């Protein structure tokens, strides 16, 4: 996993965990199952940094023993699923403090 850590670090992002793995770690309770994925979050400041991150995540995910799930969060608090950001869709579903909405890709880091 150390090589994967370096890939994400080179992309300029710190990785944080949430979801079932985080709850299992924090409580010692059995939140994980055979079908659990790995829920991660990355705070990213620019579209270029996000592009480098999703490229690294795609390489890591291809060989990962579990499905990587997670969100990229912008400085303004918009959050998008990393696979959606990796797509070439002109619009993306984002989460924000005031609700979810579709935005143009170009607005993500505007």
C-alpha distances in whole Angstrom, upper triangle without the diagonal:
4,5,5,6,9,10,11,12,14,16,17,16,15,13,15,15,18,19,19,16,18,21,20,18,21,24,23,24,23,22,19,21,20,20,18,16,13,16,15,17,17,20,21,25,25,25,24,21,21,21,18,16,17,17,13,12,15,12,9,12,13,11,9,11,13,14,13,16,17,20,20,23,26,28,30,29,28,25,24,22,19,20,24,23,22,25,28,30,33,33,30,30,29,29,31,33,36,35,33,35,34,34,34,31,33,33,30,30,33
4,5,5,6,9,10,10,12,14,16,15,14,13,15,16,20,22,22,18,19,23,22,20,23,25,25,26,26,25,22,24,23,24,21,19,16,18,16,18,17,20,21,24,25,25,23,20,20,21,18,16,18,17,13,14,16,14,11,14,16,14,13,15,16,18,16,19,19,21,21,23,26,27,30,29,29,26,26,24,21,22,26,24,23,26,29,32,34,34,31,32,30,30,32,34,37,36,35,36,36,35,35,32,33,34,30,29,33
4,5,5,6,9,10,11,13,15,15,15,14,17,18,21,23,24,21,22,25,25,23,26,28,28,29,28,27,24,26,25,24,23,20,17,19,17,19,18,20,20,23,23,23,21,19,19,19,15,14,16,14,11,12,14,11,9,13,14,12,12,15,16,18,16,19,19,21,21,23,25,27,30,29,29,26,25,23,20,21,24,23,21,24,27,30,32,32,30,31,30,30,32,34,37,36,34,35,35,34,33,30,31,32,29,28,32
4,5,5,6,9,10,11,13,12,12,11,14,15,18,20,21,18,19,23,22,21,23,26,26,27,26,24,22,23,22,22,20,17,14,15,14,15,14,17,17,21,21,21,19,16,16,16,13,11,12,12,8,9,11,9,6,10,11,10,10,13,14,14,12,15,15,17,17,20,22,24,27,26,25,22,21,19,16,17,21,20,18,21,24,26,29,29,26,27,26,27,29,31,34,33,31,32,31,30,30,27,28,29,26,25,29
4,5,5,6,9,10,11,10,9,9,12,13,17,19,20,17,18,21,21,19,22,25,25,26,26,24,22,24,24,23,21,18,14,15,13,14,13,15,16,19,20,20,19,15,16,17,14,11,13,13,10,10,13,12,9,12,15,14,13,15,16,16,14,16,15,17,16,19,21,22,25,24,24,22,21,19,17,19,22,20,19,23,25,28,30,29,27,27,26,26,27,29,33,32,30,31,31,30,30,27,28,29,25,24,28
4,5,5,6,8,10,10,11,11,15,17,20,23,24,21,21,25,25,23,25,28,28,30,29,28,26,28,27,26,24,21,18,19,16,16,14,16,16,18,19,20,18,14,15,16,12,11,14,13,10,11,14,12,11,14,16,15,15,18,19,19,16,19,18,19,18,20,21,23,26,25,25,23,23,21,18,20,23,21,20,23,26,28,30,30,28,29,27,28,29,31,34,34,32,33,32,31,31,27,28,29,26,24,28
4,5,5,6,9,10,11,11,15,17,20,22,24,21,22,26,26,24,26,30,29,31,30,28,26,27,26,25,23,20,17,18,15,15,13,16,15,17,17,17,15,12,13,13,9,8,10,9,6,8,11,9,8,12,14,13,14,17,18,17,15,17,16,17,16,18,20,22,25,24,23,21,20,19,15,17,20,18,16,20,22,25,26,27,25,26,25,26,28,30,33,32,30,31,30,28,28,24,25,26,23,22,26
4,5,5,7,6,7,8,12,14,17,20,21,19,19,23,24,22,24,27,27,29,28,26,24,26,25,24,22,18,15,15,12,12,10,12,11,14,15,15,13,10,10,11,8,6,9,9,6,7,11,10,9,12,14,15,14,17,17,16,13,14,13,14,12,15,16,18,21,20,20,18,17,16,13,15,18,16,15,18,21,23,25,25,22,23,22,23,24,26,29,28,27,27,27,26,25,22,23,24,20,19,23
4,5,5,6,7,8,12,15,19,22,23,21,20,24,25,23,24,28,28,30,30,28,26,28,28,27,24,21,18,17,14,13,11,12,12,14,15,16,14,11,12,13,10,9,12,12,9,11,14,14,13,16,18,18,17,20,20,20,16,18,16,16,14,16,17,18,21,21,21,19,19,19,16,18,21,18,18,22,24,26,27,27,25,26,24,24,25,27,30,30,29,29,29,28,27,24,24,25,22,20,24
4,5,8,10,12,16,18,22,25,27,24,24,28,28,26,28,32,32,34,33,31,29,31,31,30,27,24,20,20,17,16,13,14,12,14,14,15,12,9,12,12,8,8,12,11,9,12,14,13,13,16,18,19,19,22,22,21,18,20,18,18,16,17,18,19,23,22,22,21,21,20,17,19,21,18,17,21,23,25,26,27,25,27,25,26,27,29,32,32,30,30,29,28,27,23,24,25,21,20,23
4,6,9,11,14,17,20,23,25,23,23,27,28,26,28,31,32,33,32,30,28,30,30,28,26,22,19,18,15,14,11,11,9,11,11,11,9,6,8,8,5,5,9,9,7,10,12,12,13,15,17,18,18,22,21,20,16,17,15,15,12,14,15,16,20,19,19,18,17,17,13,16,18,15,14,18,19,22,23,23,21,23,21,23,24,26,29,28,27,27,26,24,23,20,20,21,18,16,20
4,7,10,13,17,20,23,25,23,22,26,27,25,26,30,31,33,32,30,29,31,31,29,27,23,20,19,15,13,10,9,8,9,10,11,10,6,9,10,8,7,11,12,11,12,15,16,15,18,20,21,20,24,23,22,18,18,16,15,12,13,13,14,17,18,18,17,17,18,15,18,19,16,16,20,22,23,24,24,22,23,21,22,22,24,27,27,26,27,26,24,24,20,20,21,17,16,19
4,6,10,13,16,19,22,20,19,22,24,22,23,27,28,29,29,27,25,28,28,27,23,20,17,15,11,9,6,7,6,9,11,12,12,8,8,11,9,7,11,12,11,11,15,16,14,16,19,20,19,22,21,19,16,15,13,12,10,10,11,13,16,15,16,14,15,15,13,16,18,15,16,19,21,23,24,23,21,21,19,19,20,22,25,25,24,25,24,23,23,20,20,20,17,15,19
4,7,10,13,17,19,17,16,19,21,19,20,23,24,26,26,24,23,26,27,25,22,19,15,14,10,8,6,7,8,11,14,15,15,11,12,15,13,10,13,15,13,13,16,17,15,17,20,20,18,21,20,19,15,15,13,12,11,11,13,14,17,16,17,15,16,16,14,18,19,17,18,22,24,25,26,25,23,23,20,20,20,21,25,25,24,26,26,25,25,22,23,23,19,18,21
4,7,10,13,16,14,13,16,18,16,17,20,21,23,23,20,19,22,23,21,18,15,11,10,7,6,5,8,10,14,16,17,17,13,13,15,14,10,12,15,12,11,15,16,13,14,18,18,16,18,16,15,12,12,10,10,10,11,14,15,18,16,17,14,15,14,13,16,18,17,17,21,23,24,26,25,22,21,19,19,20,21,24,24,23,25,25,25,25,23,24,23,20,19,23
4,7,10,13,11,9,13,15,13,14,17,18,20,20,18,17,20,22,20,17,14,11,9,6,5,7,9,12,15,18,19,20,16,15,18,17,14,15,18,16,14,17,18,16,16,20,20,17,18,16,16,12,12,9,10,11,11,14,16,18,15,16,14,15,14,14,17,19,18,19,22,25,26,27,26,22,21,19,18,18,19,23,22,22,24,25,25,26,24,25,24,21,20,24
4,7,9,7,6,10,11,10,11,14,15,16,16,14,14,16,18,17,13,11,8,6,4,6,9,12,15,19,21,22,22,19,17,20,19,16,16,19,17,14,17,19,16,15,19,19,16,16,14,13,11,10,9,10,12,13,17,18,20,17,18,15,16,14,14,17,19,19,20,23,26,26,28,26,23,21,19,18,19,20,23,22,22,24,25,26,27,25,27,26,22,23,26
4,7,7,5,7,10,10,10,13,14,15,15,12,12,15,17,16,12,11,8,5,6,7,11,13,17,20,23,23,24,21,19,22,22,18,18,21,20,17,19,21,18,17,21,21,18,18,15,14,12,10,9,10,13,14,17,19,20,17,17,14,15,14,15,17,19,19,21,23,26,26,28,26,22,20,18,16,17,18,21,20,20,22,24,25,27,25,27,26,22,23,27
4,6,5,6,9,10,11,12,14,13,12,9,9,12,15,13,9,9,7,6,8,10,14,17,20,23,25,25,27,24,22,24,24,20,20,23,21,18,20,22,19,18,21,21,17,17,14,13,12,10,10,12,15,16,20,22,23,19,19,16,16,14,16,17,19,20,22,24,27,26,29,26,22,20,19,17,18,19,22,20,20,23,24,26,28,26,29,28,24,26,29
4,5,5,6,9,10,10,11,10,9,5,6,9,12,11,7,8,8,8,11,13,17,20,23,27,29,29,30,27,25,27,26,23,22,25,23,20,22,23,20,18,21,21,17,16,13,13,13,12,12,15,18,20,24,26,26,23,23,19,19,17,18,20,22,23,24,26,29,29,31,29,25,23,22,20,22,23,25,24,23,26,27,29,31,30,32,31,28,29,32
4,5,5,6,9,10,10,10,9,7,6,10,12,12,8,8,7,8,10,13,16,19,22,26,28,28,29,26,24,26,25,21,21,24,21,18,21,22,18,17,20,19,15,14,12,13,12,12,13,16,18,20,23,25,27,23,23,20,20,18,18,20,22,23,24,26,30,30,32,30,27,25,24,22,24,24,27,26,25,28,29,30,32,30,33,32,28,29,33
4,5,5,6,9,10,10,11,9,10,13,16,15,12,11,9,8,10,12,15,17,21,24,27,27,28,25,23,26,25,21,22,24,22,19,22,23,20,19,23,22,18,17,15,15,14,13,13,15,18,18,22,23,25,21,22,19,20,18,19,21,23,24,25,27,31,31,33,30,27,25,23,21,22,22,25,24,24,27,29,30,32,30,32,31,27,28,31
4,5,5,6,8,8,9,7,9,12,16,16,12,13,12,11,13,15,18,20,24,27,30,30,32,29,26,29,29,25,25,28,26,23,25,26,23,22,25,24,21,20,17,17,17,16,15,18,20,21,24,26,27,23,24,21,22,20,21,23,25,26,27,30,33,33,35,32,28,26,24,22,23,23,26,25,25,28,30,31,34,32,35,33,30,31,34
4,6,5,5,5,6,5,7,11,14,15,11,13,12,12,14,17,20,23,26,30,32,33,34,30,28,31,30,26,26,29,26,23,26,26,23,22,25,24,20,18,16,17,17,17,17,20,23,24,27,29,30,26,27,24,25,23,23,25,27,28,29,31,35,35,37,35,31,29,27,25,27,26,29,28,28,31,33,34,36,35,37,36,32,33,37
4,6,6,8,9,9,10,14,16,17,14,15,13,13,14,16,19,22,25,28,31,32,32,29,28,30,29,25,26,28,25,23,26,26,22,22,25,24,20,19,17,18,18,18,18,20,22,23,26,28,29,26,27,24,25,23,23,25,28,28,29,32,35,35,37,35,32,30,28,26,27,27,30,29,29,32,34,35,37,35,37,36,32,33,36
4,6,8,11,10,12,16,19,20,16,17,15,15,15,17,20,22,25,28,31,32,33,30,28,31,30,27,27,30,28,25,28,29,25,25,28,27,23,22,20,21,20,19,19,21,23,23,26,27,28,25,26,24,25,24,25,27,29,29,31,33,37,36,38,36,32,30,28,25,26,25,28,28,28,32,34,35,37,35,37,36,32,33,36
4,5,9,9,12,15,19,20,17,18,17,17,18,20,23,25,29,32,35,36,37,33,32,34,34,30,30,33,30,28,30,31,28,27,30,29,25,23,21,22,22,21,21,23,26,26,29,30,31,28,29,26,28,26,27,29,31,32,33,35,39,38,40,38,34,32,30,27,28,27,30,29,30,33,35,37,39,38,40,38,35,36,39
4,7,9,11,14,17,19,16,18,17,17,19,21,24,27,30,34,36,37,38,34,33,35,34,31,31,33,31,28,30,31,27,26,29,28,24,22,20,22,22,22,22,25,27,28,31,32,34,30,31,29,29,28,28,30,32,33,34,36,40,40,42,40,36,34,32,30,31,30,33,32,32,36,38,39,41,40,42,41,37,38,41
4,6,9,12,15,16,14,17,16,17,19,22,25,28,31,35,37,38,39,35,33,36,35,31,31,34,31,28,30,31,28,26,29,28,24,22,20,21,21,21,22,25,27,28,32,33,34,31,31,28,29,27,28,29,31,33,33,36,39,39,41,39,35,33,31,29,30,30,32,31,31,34,36,38,41,39,42,40,37,38,41
4,6,8,11,13,11,14,15,16,19,22,25,28,31,35,37,37,38,35,33,35,34,30,30,32,30,27,28,29,26,24,27,25,21,19,17,19,19,19,21,24,27,28,32,34,35,31,31,28,28,26,27,28,30,31,32,34,37,37,40,38,34,32,31,29,30,30,33,31,31,34,36,37,40,38,41,40,36,38,41
4,7,10,11,9,11,12,13,16,19,22,25,28,32,34,34,35,32,30,32,31,28,27,29,27,24,26,27,24,22,24,23,20,18,15,16,17,16,18,20,24,25,29,31,31,28,28,24,25,22,23,24,26,28,29,30,34,34,36,34,30,28,27,25,27,27,29,28,27,30,32,34,36,35,38,36,33,34,38
4,7,8,6,9,10,12,15,18,22,25,28,31,33,33,34,31,28,30,30,26,25,27,25,22,23,24,21,19,21,20,16,14,12,13,14,14,16,20,23,25,29,31,32,28,28,24,24,21,22,22,25,27,27,29,32,32,35,33,29,27,27,25,28,28,31,29,28,30,32,33,35,34,37,36,32,34,37
4,5,5,9,11,13,17,20,24,27,30,33,35,34,35,32,30,31,31,27,26,28,26,22,23,24,21,19,21,20,16,13,11,13,15,15,18,21,25,27,31,33,34,31,30,26,25,22,23,23,25,27,27,29,32,32,35,33,30,28,28,27,29,30,33,30,29,31,32,34,36,35,38,37,34,36,39
4,6,9,12,15,18,22,25,28,30,34,35,34,35,32,30,30,30,27,25,27,25,22,22,22,20,17,18,17,14,11,9,11,14,15,18,22,25,28,32,34,35,32,31,27,26,22,22,22,25,27,26,27,31,31,35,33,30,28,29,28,31,32,34,32,30,32,33,35,36,34,38,38,34,36,40
4,6,10,12,16,19,23,26,28,32,33,32,32,30,27,28,28,25,23,24,23,20,20,21,18,15,17,16,14,11,8,9,12,12,16,19,23,25,29,32,33,29,28,24,23,19,20,19,21,24,23,24,28,28,31,30,26,25,25,25,28,29,31,29,27,29,29,31,33,31,34,34,31,33,37
4,7,9,13,16,19,23,25,29,30,29,30,28,25,26,26,22,21,23,21,18,18,20,17,14,17,16,13,11,7,8,10,10,13,16,20,22,26,29,30,26,25,21,20,17,17,17,20,22,22,23,27,27,30,28,25,23,23,22,25,27,29,26,25,27,28,29,31,29,33,32,29,31,34
4,6,10,13,16,20,22,25,26,26,26,24,21,22,22,19,17,19,18,14,15,17,14,11,14,14,10,9,6,5,6,7,10,13,17,19,23,26,27,24,22,19,17,14,14,14,17,19,18,20,24,24,27,25,22,21,21,20,23,25,27,25,23,25,25,27,28,26,29,29,26,27,31
4,6,10,13,17,19,23,24,23,24,21,19,20,20,16,15,17,16,12,14,15,12,10,14,14,10,10,7,6,5,6,8,11,14,17,20,23,25,21,21,17,16,13,13,14,16,18,18,20,24,24,27,25,22,21,20,19,22,23,26,24,22,24,25,26,27,25,28,28,24,25,29
4,7,11,14,16,20,22,21,22,20,17,19,19,15,15,17,16,13,15,17,14,12,16,16,13,14,10,9,7,5,5,8,11,14,17,20,21,18,17,14,13,10,11,13,15,16,17,19,22,22,25,23,19,18,17,16,18,20,22,21,19,21,22,23,25,23,25,25,21,22,26
4,7,10,13,17,18,18,19,16,14,16,16,12,12,15,14,11,14,16,13,12,16,17,14,15,12,11,8,6,4,7,9,11,14,17,19,16,15,12,12,10,10,12,14,14,15,18,21,22,24,22,19,18,16,15,17,19,22,20,19,21,22,22,23,21,23,23,19,20,23
4,7,10,13,15,16,17,14,12,15,15,11,12,15,14,12,15,17,15,15,18,19,17,18,16,14,10,9,5,5,6,7,11,13,15,12,12,9,10,9,9,12,14,13,15,18,21,21,22,20,17,16,14,13,14,16,19,18,17,19,20,20,21,19,21,20,16,17,20
4,6,10,12,13,14,11,9,12,12,9,10,14,13,11,14,16,15,15,19,20,18,20,18,16,12,11,8,6,5,6,9,11,13,11,12,9,10,10,9,13,14,12,14,17,20,20,21,20,17,17,14,14,15,17,20,19,18,20,20,19,20,18,19,18,14,14,18
4,7,10,11,13,10,9,13,13,10,12,16,15,14,17,19,18,19,22,23,22,24,22,20,16,15,11,9,6,5,6,7,10,9,10,9,11,12,11,15,16,14,16,19,21,21,21,20,17,17,14,14,14,15,18,19,18,19,20,18,19,17,18,16,13,12,15
4,6,8,9,6,6,10,10,9,11,14,14,14,16,18,18,19,22,24,22,25,23,21,17,16,13,10,7,6,5,7,10,10,10,10,11,13,11,15,15,12,14,17,19,19,19,19,16,17,14,15,15,17,20,20,19,19,19,17,18,15,15,14,11,9,13
4,7,9,7,8,11,12,11,14,16,16,17,19,21,21,22,25,27,26,29,27,25,21,20,16,13,10,8,6,6,9,10,11,12,13,16,14,18,17,14,16,19,20,20,20,19,17,18,16,16,16,18,20,21,20,20,20,18,17,15,14,13,10,8,11
4,5,5,6,9,10,11,12,14,16,16,18,20,21,22,24,27,26,29,28,25,22,20,17,14,11,10,8,9,11,13,12,13,13,16,14,17,16,13,14,17,17,18,17,17,16,18,16,17,17,20,22,22,21,20,19,16,15,12,11,11,9,6,9
4,5,5,6,9,10,11,12,14,15,16,19,20,20,23,25,25,28,26,24,20,19,17,14,10,11,9,11,13,14,12,13,12,14,12,14,14,10,11,13,13,15,14,14,14,16,15,17,17,20,22,22,20,19,17,14,13,10,9,10,8,6,9
4,5,5,6,9,10,11,13,14,16,17,19,20,22,24,24,28,26,24,21,20,18,16,12,13,12,14,16,17,16,16,15,16,14,16,15,12,12,14,14,16,16,17,17,19,18,20,21,24,26,25,23,22,21,18,16,13,12,14,12,10,12
4,5,5,6,9,10,11,12,14,16,16,18,20,22,22,25,24,22,19,18,16,14,10,11,11,12,15,16,15,14,14,15,12,15,15,12,12,15,16,18,18,19,17,19,18,19,20,23,25,25,23,23,21,19,18,14,14,15,12,11,14
4,5,5,6,9,10,10,12,14,15,16,18,20,20,23,22,19,16,15,13,11,7,9,9,12,14,14,13,12,11,11,9,11,12,8,9,12,13,15,16,16,14,16,14,16,17,20,23,22,20,19,18,16,15,12,13,13,10,10,13
4,5,5,6,9,10,11,13,14,15,17,19,20,23,22,19,16,16,14,13,10,13,13,15,17,17,16,14,13,13,10,11,12,8,7,10,11,14,15,16,14,17,16,19,20,24,25,24,22,21,19,17,16,12,13,15,12,12,15
4,6,5,6,9,10,11,12,14,16,18,18,22,21,19,16,17,15,14,12,14,14,17,19,19,18,17,15,15,11,13,14,11,10,13,15,17,18,19,18,20,19,21,23,26,28,27,25,24,23,21,20,16,16,18,15,14,18
4,5,5,6,9,10,10,12,14,16,16,19,18,16,13,13,12,11,9,12,13,15,18,17,16,14,13,12,9,11,13,10,9,13,15,17,19,19,17,19,17,19,21,23,26,25,23,23,22,20,20,16,17,18,15,15,18
4,5,5,6,9,10,10,12,15,14,18,17,14,11,11,11,10,9,13,14,17,19,18,16,14,12,10,6,8,10,8,6,10,12,14,16,17,15,16,16,18,20,23,26,24,21,21,20,19,18,14,16,18,15,15,19
4,5,5,7,9,10,11,13,14,18,18,16,13,14,14,14,13,16,17,20,22,22,20,18,15,14,10,10,12,10,8,11,13,16,18,19,18,20,20,22,24,27,29,28,25,25,23,22,20,17,18,20,17,18,21
4,5,5,6,9,10,12,12,16,16,14,12,14,13,14,13,16,18,21,23,22,21,18,16,15,11,12,15,13,11,14,16,19,21,22,20,22,21,23,25,28,30,29,26,26,25,24,23,20,21,23,20,19,23
4,5,5,6,8,10,10,13,13,11,8,10,10,11,11,15,17,20,22,21,19,16,14,12,8,9,12,11,9,13,16,18,20,21,18,19,19,20,23,26,28,26,24,24,23,23,22,19,21,22,19,19,23
4,5,5,6,9,10,13,13,11,9,11,12,13,14,17,19,23,25,23,21,18,15,13,9,8,12,11,8,11,14,16,19,20,18,20,20,22,25,28,30,28,25,25,23,23,22,19,21,23,20,21,24
4,6,5,7,9,13,13,12,11,14,15,17,17,20,22,25,27,26,24,21,19,16,13,12,16,15,12,14,17,20,23,24,22,23,24,25,28,31,33,31,28,29,27,27,26,22,24,26,23,24,27
4,5,6,6,10,10,10,9,12,13,15,16,19,22,25,27,25,24,21,19,16,13,13,16,16,13,16,20,22,25,25,23,24,23,25,27,30,32,30,28,29,28,27,27,24,26,27,24,24,28
4,5,5,8,8,7,6,9,11,14,15,19,22,25,27,25,23,20,17,14,11,10,14,15,12,15,18,20,23,23,21,21,22,23,26,29,31,29,26,27,26,26,26,23,25,27,23,24,28
4,6,9,10,9,9,13,15,18,19,22,25,28,30,28,26,23,20,17,14,12,16,17,14,16,19,21,24,25,23,24,24,26,29,32,34,32,29,29,28,28,28,25,27,29,26,27,30
4,7,9,10,10,14,17,19,21,24,27,30,32,30,28,25,23,19,17,16,19,20,17,19,22,25,28,28,26,27,27,28,31,34,36,34,31,32,31,31,31,28,30,32,29,29,33
4,5,7,8,11,14,17,19,22,25,28,30,28,27,23,21,18,15,15,19,19,17,20,23,25,28,28,25,25,26,26,29,31,34,32,29,30,30,30,30,27,30,31,28,29,32
4,7,9,13,16,19,21,25,28,31,33,30,29,25,23,20,18,17,21,22,20,22,26,27,31,30,27,27,27,28,31,33,35,33,31,32,32,32,33,30,33,34,30,32,35
4,6,9,13,16,19,22,25,28,30,27,26,22,20,17,15,15,18,20,19,20,24,25,28,28,25,24,24,24,27,29,32,29,27,29,28,30,30,28,31,31,28,29,33
4,6,10,13,16,19,23,26,27,25,23,19,17,13,12,11,15,16,15,17,21,21,25,24,21,20,21,21,24,27,29,26,24,25,25,26,27,24,28,28,25,26,30
4,7,10,13,16,19,22,24,21,20,16,14,11,9,9,13,14,13,15,19,20,23,22,19,18,18,19,22,24,26,24,22,23,23,24,24,22,25,25,22,23,27
4,7,10,13,17,20,21,18,17,13,11,8,7,8,11,12,12,14,18,18,21,20,16,15,15,15,18,20,23,20,18,20,20,21,22,20,23,23,19,21,24
4,7,10,13,16,18,15,13,10,8,6,6,8,10,11,12,14,18,18,20,18,15,14,12,12,15,17,20,18,16,18,18,19,20,18,20,20,16,18,21
4,6,10,13,14,11,10,6,5,4,5,9,9,9,11,14,17,16,18,16,12,11,10,10,12,14,17,15,14,15,15,16,17,15,17,16,13,14,18
4,7,10,12,9,8,5,5,6,6,10,10,8,11,13,16,16,17,15,12,12,10,10,12,15,17,16,14,15,15,15,15,13,15,14,10,11,15
4,7,8,6,6,4,7,9,10,13,13,11,14,16,18,18,18,16,13,13,9,9,9,12,15,14,13,14,15,14,16,14,15,13,9,10,13
4,5,5,5,7,9,12,12,15,14,12,15,17,18,18,17,16,13,14,10,11,10,12,15,15,14,15,15,13,14,12,13,11,7,7,10
4,5,8,10,12,15,16,19,18,16,19,21,22,21,21,19,17,17,13,13,11,13,15,16,17,17,18,16,17,15,15,12,10,8,10
4,6,9,12,16,17,20,18,16,20,21,22,21,20,18,16,15,12,11,9,10,12,14,14,14,16,14,15,15,14,11,9,8,9
4,6,10,13,15,18,17,15,19,20,22,20,20,17,15,13,10,8,6,7,10,11,12,13,15,14,16,15,15,12,10,10,12
4,7,10,12,15,13,12,16,17,18,17,16,13,11,10,6,6,5,8,10,10,9,10,11,10,12,12,13,10,7,9,11
4,7,9,12,11,10,13,15,17,16,16,13,10,9,5,5,7,10,12,11,9,10,11,11,13,12,14,12,9,11,13
4,6,8,7,7,10,11,13,12,13,11,7,7,5,7,9,13,14,13,10,10,10,10,12,10,13,12,9,11,14
4,6,5,6,9,10,13,12,14,12,9,8,8,9,12,16,17,15,12,13,12,13,14,13,16,15,12,15,18
4,5,5,6,9,12,12,15,14,11,11,11,12,15,18,20,18,16,16,15,15,15,13,16,16,13,14,18
4,5,5,6,10,11,14,13,10,11,12,14,18,21,23,20,17,17,15,16,16,13,16,17,15,17,20
4,5,5,8,8,10,9,7,8,10,12,16,19,20,18,14,14,12,12,12,10,14,14,12,15,18
4,5,8,8,10,9,7,9,10,13,15,19,20,18,15,14,12,12,11,8,11,12,10,12,15
4,7,9,11,12,10,13,14,16,19,23,24,22,19,18,16,15,14,11,14,15,13,15,18
4,6,9,10,9,12,14,17,20,24,25,22,19,17,15,14,13,10,13,15,14,16,19
4,6,9,10,13,15,19,21,25,26,23,20,18,14,13,11,9,12,14,13,16,18
4,5,7,10,13,16,19,23,23,21,17,15,11,11,9,8,11,13,12,15,17
4,7,11,13,16,19,22,22,20,17,14,10,9,6,5,8,10,11,14,15
4,7,9,13,15,19,18,16,13,10,6,5,4,5,8,9,9,13,14
4,6,10,13,16,16,14,10,8,5,6,6,6,10,10,9,12,14
4,7,10,14,13,11,7,6,4,7,9,9,13,12,10,14,16
4,7,10,11,9,6,6,6,7,10,10,13,11,9,12,14
4,7,8,6,4,7,9,10,13,14,16,13,11,14,15
4,5,5,6,8,11,11,14,15,16,13,11,13,15
4,6,8,11,14,15,18,19,20,16,15,16,17
4,7,9,13,14,17,19,20,16,15,17,17
4,7,10,12,16,17,19,16,15,17,18
4,7,10,13,15,17,14,13,16,17
4,6,10,12,14,12,12,15,16
4,7,9,12,10,10,14,15
4,6,8,6,7,11,11
4,5,5,7,10,10
4,5,6,8,9
4,6,7,7
4,6,5
4,6
4
